Amino acid sequence: MADQPLFKNLKRAQIPGVFSDYVPDDATPDFLRFNLIYGFNGTGKSTLSRIFRCLSSDKDADLPDGGSFQMELTDSSILGSSTENASVSEKISVFNDDFVEANFRWKMGDASPVVFFGAQSTSLSLTVERVEQYREVARTRKEAAAEQQKQTQEKLTLFKRNVGRQVAEALNLGRSYTGTNVATDYASGLSGTTELSSETYLAKKKIANQVEQQATLKKVMLEHKNLEEVFSNASEICKFSLAVSTLKDVAEHMLMVPWIEQGFKYHTDKHLNTCLFCGSELTQTRLASLEASIDERLERQETCLQTADENTAAARSSMERLQLSVPSPAELSADLQAVFQTQSSHLEANIDDLKGYLDLTLSRLGEKRTSPHRALVAFSDKERSAITQLLEETDKQIALINVLIENHNEQADKFSTTKKLAADDVKGHLLIRERTEYTQLSDAAAAADAELERRETLYVRSAEAVESLRAKLRNHGAAAEAINPLVAAYLGHNQLELRTAELGYQIIRAGMPLTQPPSEGEKTAFALCYFLVKLREQDRKISDSIIVLDDPVSSLDTRSVGHALSLIQANTETASQVFILTHHLHFMNEVKKWLRPKYKRQPPEAGFFFIETLQDPTTGHRRSRLRKLPKLLRSADSEYLYLVSIVLEYLDSDPRHDFQFLYLLPNAMRKVLELFLEFKLPKMNFTDKMSHEIVTGSGLSNAELSALTRLVHLESHSDDLSRLIEWSTPTIEEIERSAVALMLLIEKLDPDHYARLNK
């Protein structure tokens, strides 16, 4: 230990705050082996401990940005924020807020709080907690994805069921076509399938649902092949004229030619010599002239007319038979019925029109027979054009109808195949009609499936990560058996102990797990005891260690401070160097008692330091510097003794009116009086104490007792705002009288105590 360099002083510090421009001066003492550093809150104790921690091997303390420092060692070497010395760093152990934050963590469980010790355990516990939170988030997201997947699948299933029902109802399939079949058909791609028109769909549906095979049909045929000749011949006959030129009187009456011809034939056949009409004699000359006038072509014309009549009548009959031979649309396959209906209707209309023209032809031939010698026009040009067009259209319509009949017959011959193809078309139509929605629902379901799979994978990974981290956490941390005895020594009782939990440790009080976190003082106890356990576990001797303790008795009551100090003393007595920083006045006094023998040695092994903070009146900036602990604080072990020393120092000063703490005296004297009387006359109010017989019988005058009473009454109230602009009410003379009266009262009531105060 003698050869090991120790810390000598803080050579320089440029850290934002009270150490923003720190340089030691002639009044700055050097550090010794044992160092007690006292300072009020906000004077820089935490910053000073953080400087030491920055030099340790932990290096988990961060100075503010731009902060730097240098520490001088006893061998004149320099360590700082930019200079490292591993041989020194590994010997430094610092207990402060940074250590507690890095090594000590509470977690509220379902039943009782759990504590984690150690940087690794603390870090792992935080990681476990974060990963557990992520796992719960992953679980929630997985459940949400599962619900979304369920909803999309339900929508898709319902859609497939409805489409399957449509197909089944359209094709009378019952339950043999379901949503599963729908998915299979959609998966096939429906190649070559198209959406049908409404009429085609109904026709296909009818074929698909046809139970029995339809009969084949005969083609329609127009038996009379020469309709054009019928009309042409009739037209030619009608316009033919017989020339009768032998009888001028007959030539003027051509309409009488048929009558003359019949009369001539009748008279000659009957051998009549007299005209039955006029009664005149029929001479041989007249008969000869009549016979000559009747041309033999008349007979041939009659023959032609007769033939034309017969042909026209035959043509009309042929048209009627054609009309009757056309099957009804219902006899054809359903998918052909609509087209057949249209074509057969057109053919029916054309036949009716042609029959009308044939009737007209017969009428014109009759007229020609009546007037054989007169040329007639059977048809106008318009009528002739219409007849020609009708004949052409009729031929085309017959051809189209026969094609439809051929298709029907082919389907009838292949009934099963046709029915299946029709069913496929119907099914394809229904599926294609709904394909867009199916694709949307199917894509949504696939996306939901993928999202669920992804969320399940993330959840499984997070759960595995949690379990892996928890397994690691179970294998880290200080043993409860090592910490519990130290906690008992620190607190002065064994009612509080650690018990190993699945993760971390449970706090047990009087055999029962805590349901709420322990007090701040108890937390400090566990943290410091873990620090001491860790100190022992490290691969170095305590005698080689430099130990820094910043506020190791936070929130402890006065009784527990003694136990805590005993534990600290036992574990640091042999250390190379010890720094104890505190703002706790009672703890400071207890440490002084421990270190005072070391302080008085020559050369001294212990130093008492005070962090003095001054405020620059110009800039308002506060600056801290290290000083020796003020004499009064070094010698006084309590606030009471310190305040008494101030009063005594005042009474010894000359002149008293220049005493530096003059205007602090009234409040200090009030506290001394209250503390002294509380010790002498406990559980009484101040008025009763001042009127008690031991006070009134002390020998003090009424004026002296009144001065003390006035002191307490005035200084126990601070609601008089006049003090903001003027001095305290007591005058200098009153302060002096009160000080003299106070010490006189103490001397009268407890001479031995008074004597010890004046040593």
WOBELZI-V672930 format. One line per field, one symbol per residue. psi: psi as a letter, one per 40 degrees, with the letter a starting at -180 (. if undefined). A space follows every 50 residues. Layout:
# WOBELZI-V672930
psi: ???
This chain:
# WOBELZI-V672930
psi: ddehhihdihdihghhaefdghhiadehiiiadhhhhhiiheeedddddd ddddeiedfehhiiheiiihhhieeeihiadehihddddeehhhhadddd ddehhihhaddiiiihiidddddddddddddddddddddddddddddddd ddddddddddddddddddddefebeehadddddddddeefhehihiiddd ddddddddehdihiiiiiiihhdhefddddddddddddehhhhhedhddd degdeedddddddddddddefheihddeeihhiddddddddddhiedddd ddddddddddddddddddddddddehiiddeiideedddddddddddddd ddddddddddddddddddddgdehhihdiidddddddddddddddddddd dddddddddddddfdddddddddddddddddddedddddddddddddddd ddddddddddddddddddddddddeiiihdddddddddddeeifehiihh idhaiihhhfehiieiiiidddddddddddddddddeifiideeihhhhh gefheiiddeddddddddddeedeidihhhhiehddddddddddedddde ihiieiihihhhhihhdddeihhiihiihidddddheidddddddddddd deihideehdfdeeddddddddddddddddgifiidddddeiddddeeei idddddddddddddeehfehededeiiidhiddddddddddddddddddg ddddddde.
